[in-house]
């Protein structure tokens, strides 16, 4: 089931992120990650993939970024459930919320090849690079999806 996030989801979501090697490379501590997610959860739209009360993943997005475009800020799936369609369902739900918009952007760390493949399979195209954006020595790729449709 995909549902809207609540503040009580923050600790589980923080743990999901901190399990991933990309996020581990940024050196975030649990409390820092919770603080960051609390801000995002109050500021952005957040959807949760919930399996009978167990959070399997989440997506953070905004429908009005870079003009009148969407922005997927964060996608995280429990590493034990990758490849089970959870990320796909989260992306579809976010795209449905952004369906009236023409474009959606997202950033993906250059070393996260698995995520890049995931985004490309969903119609995202690499349109730029941001060197040293989140961390010195790491490049973020800018991806764009044109013509967002709820049936993506």
VOLOVO-143286 format. One record per atom (N, C-alpha, C): residue in one letter; x, y, z negated. Coordinates in steps of 0.2 Angstrom, whole numbers, plus 5000, padded with zeros to 4 digits. Each point is the difference from the previous one (the first is absolute). Example, Ala and Ser with C-alpha at 12.3 -4.5 7.8 and 13.67 -1.06 7.14 Angstrom:
! VOLOVO-143286
A506649724961/A499650065000/A500450065000/S499850055004/S500450064999/S499650054997/
This chain:
! VOLOVO-143286
X500449945000/X499650065000/X500450065000/X499950055004/X500350075000/X499650044996/X500350044995/X499650044996/X500450074999/X499750054997/X500450064998/X500449994994/X500650034999/X500449994995/X499750044994/X500249984994/X499950034994/X500650014996/X500150054995/X500650014997/X500249944996/X499649954998/X500249944997/X500449965004/X500050015007/X500349965005/X500850025000/X500250054998/X500650035001/X500649954997/X500049974994/X500549964998/X500149945005/X499549975002/X500149945004/X500350025007/X499750065003/X500350025006/X500750024999/X500250034995/X500750024999/X500449935000/X499849954997/X500449945000/X500049975007/X499550005004/X500049985006/X500650035004/X500050075000/X500550045003/X500749984998/X500149994993/X500749994998/X500249935001/X499649955002/X500249945002/X500350005007/X499950055004/X500350005007/X500750035000/X500449975004/X500750025000/X500150075003/X499650025004/X500050075003/X499950054994/X499549994996/X499950054994/X500549994995/X500349944999/X500549984995/X500650055002/X500150005006/X500650045003/X500050074998/X499450034999/X499950074998/X500250014992/X500049954996/X500250004993/X499450034996/X499449995002/X499450034996/X499949954994/X499950034994/X499949964994/X499250005000/X499849954996/X499249994999/X499750064998/X500250034995/X499650064998/X500050065005/X500650015004/X500050055005/X499549985006/X500049945001/X499549975006/X499350014997/X499949994994/X499350014998/X499850075000/X500450054998/X499950075000/X499950025008/X500449985004/X499950015007/X499449985003/X499849944998/X499449975003/X499450044997/X500050024993/X499550034997/X499850075004/X500650035002/X499950065004/X499649995007/X500349945003/X499749985007/X499349984999/X499849964995/X499349984999/X499550064999/X500350054997/X499550064999/X500050045006/X500550005004/X500150055006/X499849975007/X500049935000/X499949975007/X499449954999/X499949975006/X499549955000/X500449934999/X499849964996/X500349944998/X499549945001/X500249955003/X499649945001/X500449944997/X499649954997/X500349954997/X499749935003/X500549965001/X499849935002/X499949964994/X499449984998/X499949974994/X499749935001/X500349954997/X499849935000/X499749984993/X499450004999/X499749984994/X500450044994/X500150065000/X500350044995/X500850005000/X500349965005/X500750005001/X500250055006/X500450054998/X500250045006/X500549975004/X499950005006/X500449965005/X500450055004/X499850075000/X500350055004/X499650065000/X500350065003/X499750065000/X500350055005/X499650055002/X500250045005/X499850074998/X500550055001/X499850074998/X500150045007/X499450045001/X500050045006/X499650074999/X500150045005/X499750065000/X499750025007/X499450035000/X499750015006/X500150075003/X500450044997/X500250065002/X500750024999/X500449985004/X500750014999/X500350025007/X500550045000/X500350025007/X499450035004/X499650054998/X499550025004/X499449964998/X499649985005/X499449954999/X500249935002/X500549974997/X500249945001/X500149964994/X500049935000/X500049964995/X500749984998/X500149984994/X500749994998/X500049944995/X500349945002/X500049944995/X500750014996/X499950024994/X500650014996/X500349944997/X499649954999/X500349944996/X499549945001/X500449955002/X499649935000/X500449954996/X499749964996/X500449954996/X499549945000/X500349945001/X499749944999/X500449964995/X499749964996/X500349964995/X500449955005/X500749994998/X500449965004/X499849935001/X499649974995/X499849935000/X499449995005/X499850065003/X499449995004/X500150045007/X500650015002/X500250035006/X499849955005/X499850035006/X499849955006/X499349974999/X499650024995/X499349984999/X499550055002/X500250055004/X499550055003/X499850054995/X500350014994/X499850054996/X500250075002/X500650005003/X500350075003/X499550025005/X499849955004/X499650015006/X499350034998/X499749974995/X499450024997/X500050074997/X500650014997/X500150074997/X500050055005/X500449995006/X500150055005/X499450015004/X499649955001/X499350005003/X499650054996/X500049994994/X499550044995/X500350075000/X500650015000/X500350075001/X499850035006/X500149975006/X499850025006/X499350025001/X499649964997/X499350015000/X499850074997/X500350014994/X499950074997/X500350055004/X500549995004/X500350055005/X499750005007/X499549965001/X499849995007/X499850075004/X499850054997/X499950065004/X500650035002/X500649994997/X500650035001/X500349975007/X500450045003/X500449985006/X500649964999/X500450024994/X500649974999/X500149984993/X500549954999/X500249994993/X500749995000/X500350034995/X500849994999/X500149964994/X500649985000/X500349964994/X500850005001/X500349994994/X500750005000/X500249924998/X500549985003/X500349934998/X500750005000/X500349984994/X500749994999/X500349965006/X500650035003/X500349975006/X500249934998/X500149984994/X500349934998/X499449955000/X499450034999/X499449964999/X499749975007/X500449955003/X499849985007/X499349965000/X499949974994/X499349965000/X499550055000/X500050064997/X499550055000/X499950035006/X500650015004/X500050035006/X499649965005/X500149935000/X499749965004/X499250004999/X499850004993/X499350004998/X499750065003/X500350065000/X499750065002/X500050005008/X500549985003/X500050005008/X499449955002/X499949944997/X499549965002/X499350034999/X499950054996/X499450044999/X500050065004/X500450015005/X499950065004/X500550064999/X500449994994/X500450064999/X500650005004/X500250065002/X500650015004/X500550054996/X500649985001/X500550044996/X500150065004/X500050064997/X500050075003/X500550044998/X500449984995/X500550044997/X500449974994/X500550034998/X500449984994/X500150064995/X500049984994/X500250054994/X500649974996/X500650025002/X500649984996/X500050034993/X500249964996/X500150024993/X499350034997/X499549985002/X499350024998/X499949994992/X500049934999/X499849984993/X500649994996/X500649985003/X500649984997/X500650015005/X500550034998/X500650025004/X500249935003/X500250005006/X500249945003/X499549955003/X499350024999/X499549965002/X499550045005/X499849975006/X499650045004/X499349975000/X499650055000/X499349985001/X499750015007/X499749955003/X499850015007/X499250024999/X499950055005/X499350035000/X499649965006/X499549974998/X499549965004/X499450045001/X499749995006/X499350035001/X499649955004/X499450004998/X499449965003/X499650055003/X499950005007/X499550045003/X499349975001/X499550045000/X499349985001/X499849954995/X500050034993/X499849954995/X499349985001/X499849944999/X499349985001/X499949954994/X499450004998/X499849954994/X500149935002/X500049985007/X500049935001/X500749985002/X500550044998/X500749995001/X500249934997/
